[in-house]
Amino acid sequence: MPDNLSQLTDEELAVLSKTSVEAETELLSRYFRLIRFHAGRYAAVSADAEDLTQEGLITLLRVMKQFNPEQETKFSSFAQVCIINRMRSLVRRQQNADVPDEDLIRNLEEKGSFIDPDTPESILIEKESYADCCMQVMALLSDKEWEVLQCVLDGLSYAHTAELLGISIKSVDNAMQRIRRKMRAVHSPDSDGKK
């Protein structure tokens, strides 16, 4: 594995992420701001930005596993489409309402709803702290939660995951809810990550 992962392309990191936690963490840190941006877009209309962020992160992990460099698709394009589609799906399911269209989002952007005041220094600090957060989340997951998460990231349905692991579908759903709570607790600024 290369010494400096930050010099690799997203496509190279996606391939390495299948066997390297460090490559996975580097790629997650590169896309965290994009995920937060899109979560903010859809939360501005409806839904919860934290829930959308967690779904975006889970989707990105799934995309890393599914990415095939032989298809000559840019990882960034593939990841962004998957993340946006997942967020739109979540908003539809949670709010039972139409997802904001691009005209509405453009109007919100013009009104300053999505202005990003971050400085280069805060971006660097955020990137470094995000790698720490990833490690904290991994440390908080039980063996069973980790198995469930890996199955879901592999694209298995809750039913197939339950069958494969010999547990009920409700147990899979409960595990995913606990995983999301733990992810939210680690990313919440007023939390100690132990919830």
C-alpha positions in Angstrom: 0.0 0.0 0.0 1.3 3.5 -0.8 2.8 5.6 2.0 0.8 8.7 1.2 -2.9 7.9 0.6 -3.7 11.6 0.0 -1.8 11.5 -3.3 -4.0 8.7 -4.7 -7.0 9.3 -6.9 -10.5 8.6 -5.7 -10.6 5.6 -8.0 -7.4 4.1 -6.6 -8.6 4.7 -3.1 -12.0 3.0 -3.8 -10.1 -0.1 -5.0 -7.8 -0.1 -2.0 -10.7 0.6 0.4 -11.9 -3.0 -0.1 -8.9 -4.2 1.9 -7.7 -1.1 3.7 -9.4 0.8 6.5 -6.9 3.6 6.0 -7.9 4.0 2.3 -11.6 3.8 3.3 -11.1 6.5 5.9 -9.2 8.8 3.5 -12.0 8.4 0.9 -14.7 9.1 3.6 -12.9 12.2 4.7 -12.8 13.5 1.1 -16.5 13.1 0.6 -17.8 14.1 4.0 -18.3 17.7 3.1 -20.1 16.8 -0.1 -22.4 14.5 1.9 -23.1 17.3 4.4 -23.7 19.8 1.6 -26.4 17.5 0.0 -27.9 16.7 3.4 -28.2 20.4 4.0 -29.9 20.8 0.6 -32.6 18.3 1.4 -32.9 19.2 5.0 -33.6 22.8 4.0 -36.9 21.6 2.6 -37.7 18.6 4.8 -36.1 15.7 6.7 -33.4 15.7 9.3 -29.8 16.7 8.2 -28.2 14.3 10.7 -30.3 11.4 9.4 -29.5 12.4 5.8 -25.8 12.6 6.6 -25.7 9.2 8.2 -27.5 7.7 5.1 -25.0 9.5 2.9 -22.1 8.0 4.8 -23.6 4.5 4.7 -24.3 4.9 1.0 -20.7 6.0 0.4 -19.4 2.9 2.2 -21.6 0.8 0.0 -20.4 2.6 -3.2 -16.8 1.9 -2.3 -17.6 -1.8 -2.2 -19.5 -1.7 -5.5 -17.2 0.5 -7.5 -15.6 -1.2 -10.5 -12.8 0.7 -12.1 -13.1 -1.4 -15.3 -16.4 0.3 -16.1 -14.4 3.6 -16.7 -16.7 5.6 -14.6 -15.4 8.4 -12.4 -15.8 7.4 -8.7 -16.9 11.0 -7.9 -19.8 10.8 -10.4 -20.9 7.4 -9.3 -20.7 8.3 -5.6 -22.6 11.6 -6.0 -25.4 10.0 -8.0 -25.8 7.2 -5.4 -25.7 9.6 -2.4 -28.3 12.0 -3.9 -30.6 9.2 -5.0 -30.5 7.7 -1.4 -31.2 11.0 0.2 -34.1 11.7 -2.2 -35.5 8.2 -1.4 -35.2 8.9 2.4 -36.9 12.2 2.1 -39.8 10.7 0.1 -40.1 7.9 2.6 -39.9 10.1 5.7 -42.0 13.0 4.6 -44.2 11.3 2.0 -43.7 14.4 0.0 -42.1 15.5 -3.2 -38.3 15.9 -3.1 -37.1 19.4 -3.9 -36.3 19.9 -7.5 -33.3 21.7 -8.9 -35.2 25.0 -9.4 -36.1 25.1 -5.7 -32.6 24.3 -4.6 -31.2 26.9 -6.9 -33.6 29.5 -5.4 -32.4 28.5 -1.9 -28.8 28.9 -3.0 -29.5 32.4 -4.4 -31.0 33.4 -1.1 -27.8 32.2 0.7 -29.3 29.1 2.4 -26.2 27.1 1.4 -23.4 29.6 1.9 -20.4 27.7 3.4 -18.5 30.0 5.8 -15.7 27.4 6.5 -12.1 28.6 6.3 -9.3 26.5 4.9 -8.1 25.9 8.4 -11.4 24.6 9.6 -11.7 22.4 6.6 -8.3 20.8 7.5 -9.3 20.4 11.1 -12.6 18.8 10.1 -10.9 16.3 7.8 -8.5 15.2 10.6 -11.3 15.0 13.2 -13.4 13.0 10.8 -10.8 10.3 10.5 -10.9 10.1 14.3 -14.7 9.9 14.2 -14.7 7.0 11.8 -12.4 5.0 14.1 -14.6 5.9 17.1 -17.7 4.6 15.3 -15.9 1.3 14.3 -14.8 0.9 17.9 -18.4 1.3 19.2 -20.0 -1.3 17.0 -20.5 -4.8 18.4 -19.4 -7.8 16.3 -23.0 -8.5 15.3 -23.6 -4.8 14.3 -20.4 -4.9 12.2 -21.6 -8.1 10.5 -25.0 -6.5 9.8 -23.4 -3.3 8.5 -21.1 -5.3 6.2 -24.0 -7.2 4.7 -26.0 -4.0 4.2 -23.0 -2.3 2.6 -22.7 -5.3 0.3 -26.2 -4.5 -1.0 -28.0 -7.3 0.8 -31.6 -6.6 1.8 -32.6 -6.8 5.4 -34.3 -10.2 4.7 -31.3 -11.7 3.0 -29.0 -10.3 5.8 -31.2 -11.9 8.4 -31.2 -15.2 6.6 -27.4 -15.1 6.1 -26.7 -14.2 9.8 -29.4 -16.5 11.3 -31.3 -13.6 12.9 -34.7 -12.0 12.4 -35.4 -9.2 10.0 -36.4 -7.1 13.1 -33.0 -7.8 14.6 -31.3 -6.5 11.4 -33.4 -3.4 11.5 -32.7 -2.8 15.2 -29.0 -3.3 14.6 -29.0 -0.7 11.8 -30.9 1.8 14.0 -28.3 1.3 16.8 -25.5 1.8 14.2 -27.1 5.1 13.0 -27.5 6.2 16.7 -23.9 5.4 17.4 -22.8 7.3 14.2 -24.9 10.2 15.2 -23.6 10.2 18.8 -20.0 10.3 17.5 -20.7 13.2 15.1 -22.8 15.2 17.5 -20.7 18.0 19.1 -22.4 17.7 22.5 -22.1 13.9 22.8 -19.4 11.8 24.3 -19.9 9.0 21.7 -21.1 6.5 24.3 -24.9 6.5 23.5 
